[in-house]
Amino acid sequence: MICREDGGILDDLIVYRLADTEYMVVANASNAQVVLDALTERAAGFDAEVRDDRDAYALLAVQGPESPGILKSLTDADLDGLKYYAGLPGTVAGVPALIARTGYTGEDGFELFVKPEHAVGLWQALTEAGEAAGLVPCGLSCRDTLRLEAGMPLYGHELTTSLTPFDAGLGRVVKFEKEGDFVGRAALAEAAERAAAEPPRVLVGLIAEGRRVPRAGYPVVAGGEVIGEVTSGAPSPTLGKPIAMAYVDAAHAAPGTPGVGVDIRGSHEPYEVVALPFYKRQK
């Protein structure tokens, strides 16, 4: 998490350590300039350089249970030794790449950072290597459905500047025991105390009893009162029903809580409260 001084979440990042004093920060695309500006401002007065490398990389992702086998056919990098959320330099289909075991699909997978001029050739090599395994191109809407089924928060939906990590149920990522200061420390300490004294709304899963699909911003209701708000919603191909994530009052957050519904254009549709995630991959 990169937070503002008031504790609000600016973005959720992945940071790769490339060398002793070199790091690559991967922001959400829609927040890239905001993150660049924030890091540039925070680097002032330090012996550090912040460089905008967005034009220096193309990013291809290979995701799914078959992804290790597909990638192994194109690289001699040690994929078995590569842990989740770690990266290593290597060569894929003859192309220099940073190979990272990351993704936002709820499945095993890899993200490959390469020079833009190598992207098309690598895409073609991956397509050919994965044909027998059923590899197909996937767009952002498919990725969004997968991360929703896996209960993974998305910036602009479950994470915003109006929420602190403690509001989002992610207080575990804030490390107060670390030496030195960091932006938002004081505000986050207060947020931690508030959360301990009075739990904020809880992020839960909702499964539709009917066929109507909830969308972000729809009110969650119980007993004629608004008790929360949908943050993400979509049909779930895996469950065969519409699903949603929503922040709801703690009193209505327990799985199986009766009488919970979503207000869809004036009609209160019944939903079952469930624990996240909706789907967990086989390890």
C-alpha positions in Angstrom: 0.0 0.0 0.0 1.1 3.5 -0.7 -1.0 5.9 1.5 -1.6 9.6 1.7 -0.7 11.6 4.8 -4.3 11.2 6.0 -4.0 7.4 5.7 -6.1 7.1 2.5 -5.0 4.5 0.0 -3.3 6.0 -3.1 -2.7 2.7 -4.7 -1.7 -0.9 -4.1 1.7 -1.6 -5.6 4.1 -4.4 -6.4 7.7 -3.5 -5.7 10.5 -5.6 -7.2 14.1 -5.3 -5.9 16.2 -5.5 -9.0 19.6 -4.8 -7.4 21.0 -3.6 -4.1 19.7 0.0 -4.6 17.4 -0.4 -7.6 13.6 -1.1 -7.3 10.9 -1.3 -9.9 7.5 -0.1 -8.7 4.5 -1.5 -10.6 1.3 0.6 -10.0 -2.2 0.1 -11.3 -2.2 1.6 -14.8 -4.9 4.2 -14.0 -2.8 5.4 -11.0 0.6 5.4 -12.6 1.0 9.2 -12.8 -0.4 9.7 -9.3 2.1 7.2 -7.9 5.0 8.7 -10.0 4.2 12.2 -8.7 3.9 10.9 -5.1 7.3 9.1 -5.2 9.0 12.0 -6.9 7.8 14.3 -4.2 8.8 11.9 -1.4 12.3 11.3 -2.9 13.2 15.0 -2.6 16.0 15.5 -0.2 17.1 11.9 -0.4 20.0 10.4 -2.4 17.6 8.8 -4.8 16.3 9.1 -8.4 12.7 8.3 -9.5 12.5 7.4 -13.1 9.4 7.0 -15.3 10.0 3.7 -17.2 6.5 3.2 -18.5 7.6 3.4 -22.1 10.6 1.0 -21.4 8.4 -2.1 -20.7 5.6 -4.1 -22.2 3.9 -6.6 -19.9 2.4 -9.9 -20.9 0.7 -12.2 -18.4 0.4 -16.0 -18.6 -2.1 -17.2 -16.0 -3.7 -20.4 -15.0 -2.9 -23.9 -13.8 -1.1 -24.8 -17.1 1.1 -21.6 -17.1 4.2 -23.1 -15.4 4.4 -25.9 -18.1 3.8 -23.5 -20.9 6.5 -21.1 -19.7 9.0 -23.9 -18.9 9.0 -24.9 -22.6 10.3 -21.4 -23.5 12.8 -20.7 -20.7 15.5 -22.3 -18.6 14.9 -20.0 -15.7 14.2 -21.7 -12.3 10.4 -21.4 -12.3 10.1 -24.1 -9.6 12.2 -22.1 -7.2 10.3 -18.8 -8.0 7.9 -18.1 -5.1 4.6 -16.2 -5.4 5.1 -12.4 -5.7 8.8 -12.9 -6.5 10.6 -12.2 -9.7 13.9 -13.1 -11.4 15.7 -12.1 -14.6 15.7 -14.6 -17.4 15.2 -15.3 -21.1 11.8 -16.4 -22.5 11.7 -17.5 -26.1 15.1 -15.8 -26.6 13.9 -12.5 -25.2 15.4 -10.9 -22.0 12.6 -10.6 -19.4 11.8 -10.0 -15.8 9.8 -13.1 -14.9 7.5 -12.5 -12.0 5.2 -15.1 -10.3 2.4 -12.7 -10.0 -1.1 -12.0 -11.4 -4.6 -11.0 -10.4 -6.6 -14.0 -11.5 -6.6 -16.2 -8.3 -4.7 -18.8 -10.2 -1.0 -19.6 -10.5 0.6 -17.4 -13.2 3.4 -15.2 -14.4 3.9 -11.7 -15.6 6.7 -11.0 -18.1 8.3 -7.6 -18.4 10.0 -7.1 -21.7 11.1 -4.4 -24.1 8.1 -3.2 -26.2 9.8 -4.2 -29.4 9.9 -7.8 -28.2 6.2 -8.0 -27.1 4.7 -9.2 -30.4 7.2 -12.0 -30.9 6.9 -13.2 -27.4 3.1 -13.1 -27.6 3.3 -15.3 -30.7 5.8 -17.7 -29.1 3.6 -18.0 -26.0 0.5 -18.6 -28.2 2.2 -21.4 -30.1 3.7 -23.0 -26.9 0.3 -23.0 -25.2 -1.9 -24.1 -28.0 -2.0 -27.7 -26.9 -2.8 -26.7 -23.3 -5.8 -24.6 -24.4 -4.1 -21.2 -24.0 -6.4 -18.4 -25.2 -6.2 -14.6 -25.1 -8.0 -12.9 -22.2 -9.1 -9.3 -21.8 -9.5 -7.2 -18.7 -13.2 -8.1 -18.3 -12.3 -11.8 -17.9 -9.5 -10.9 -15.5 -11.9 -8.8 -13.5 -14.3 -11.7 -13.2 -11.5 -14.0 -12.1 -10.2 -11.7 -9.4 -13.7 -11.1 -8.1 -14.3 -14.9 -7.8 -11.0 -15.0 -5.9 -12.1 -12.2 -3.6 -9.2 -10.0 -4.6 -9.7 -6.2 -4.0 -9.3 -3.9 -7.0 -8.3 -0.2 -6.7 -11.2 2.1 -7.4 -13.6 -0.5 -6.1 -12.6 -2.1 -2.8 -9.6 0.3 -2.3 -9.9 4.1 -2.6 -8.4 7.3 -1.1 -11.4 7.5 1.2 -10.4 4.2 2.9 -7.4 3.3 5.0 -5.9 -0.2 4.9 -7.7 -0.8 8.3 -11.1 0.2 6.7 -10.4 -2.3 3.9 -9.6 -5.1 6.3 -5.9 -5.0 5.3 -4.4 -3.5 8.4 -1.9 -6.4 8.4 0.1 -4.8 5.6 0.9 -1.8 7.8 4.1 -2.4 9.8 4.3 0.0 12.7 7.3 -1.8 14.2 9.5 -0.7 11.2 12.1 1.8 12.1 11.8 5.3 10.8 8.9 7.3 9.6 6.6 6.7 6.6 3.9 8.8 5.0 0.6 8.5 6.9 2.0 6.8 10.0 0.2 9.0 12.5 -3.1 8.8 10.7 -2.8 5.1 10.3 -2.1 4.6 14.0 -5.3 6.5 14.7 -7.2 4.3 12.2 -5.9 1.2 13.8 -7.2 2.4 17.2 -10.6 3.2 15.7 -10.8 -0.2 14.0 -10.0 -1.9 17.3 -12.6 0.1 19.3 -15.3 0.0 16.7 -14.9 -2.4 13.7 -15.5 -0.6 10.4 -17.7 -2.0 7.7 -16.5 -5.5 6.7 -15.8 -6.7 3.1 -18.0 -9.7 2.4 -19.1 -11.8 -0.4 -22.7 -11.9 -1.7 -24.3 -14.6 -3.8 -27.5 -13.9 -5.6 -30.6 -16.1 -5.1 -31.9 -14.8 -8.4 -30.4 -13.8 -11.7 -30.0 -10.0 -11.4 -26.5 -8.7 -11.4 -25.4 -6.1 -8.8 -23.1 -3.4 -9.7 -20.6 -1.1 -7.9 -22.5 1.5 -5.9 -25.7 -0.4 -5.4 -27.0 -0.2 -1.8 -26.9 -3.3 0.4 -30.1 -3.5 2.6 -31.6 -5.3 5.5 -34.7 -4.7 7.4 -35.6 -1.7 5.2 -32.3 0.1 6.0 -29.1 0.5 4.0 -26.3 -1.5 5.7 -23.6 -1.3 3.1 -22.6 -0.8 -0.5 -21.6 -3.1 -3.4 -18.0 -2.5 -4.6 -17.8 -5.1 -7.4 -20.4 -7.3 -9.0 -20.6 -9.6 -12.0 -22.0 -12.9 -13.2 -19.8 -15.8 -12.0 -19.1 -18.5 -14.7 -17.6 -20.7 -12.0 -20.6 -20.5 -9.5 -23.2 -20.1 -12.2 -24.8 -17.1 -10.3 -24.3 -13.4 -9.9 -21.8 -12.5 -7.2 -20.6 -9.3 -5.5 -18.2 -7.9 -3.0 -19.6 -5.3 -0.6 -18.7 -3.4 2.5 -21.4 -4.0 5.1 -22.0 -3.1 8.8 -20.2 -5.6 11.1 -23.6 -6.7 12.5 -24.6 -8.1 9.1 -21.2 -9.5 8.0 -21.4 -13.0 9.4 -21.9 -15.7 6.7 -25.5 -16.7 6.5 -26.8 -13.5 8.0 -30.6 -13.6 7.1 -32.6 -10.9 5.4 -29.8 -9.3 3.4 -30.5 -8.0 -0.1 -29.2 -5.6 -2.8 -31.3 -2.6 -4.0 -31.2 -3.0 -7.8 -33.1 -0.1 -9.3 -35.7 0.0 -6.5 -36.1 -3.7 -6.2 -34.7 -5.5 -3.2 -33.1 -8.7 -4.5 -32.2 -11.4 -1.9 -28.5 -12.3 -1.5 -26.6 -14.8 0.7 -23.7 -13.4 2.7 -20.7 -15.6 2.4 -17.0 -15.5 3.4 -14.5 -14.5 0.8 -13.1 -15.8 -1.5 -15.9 -17.4 -3.6 -13.3 -19.6 -5.3 -9.9 -20.9 -4.0 -7.5 -22.6 -6.4 -6.1 -26.0 -5.8 -2.5 -25.8 -4.5 
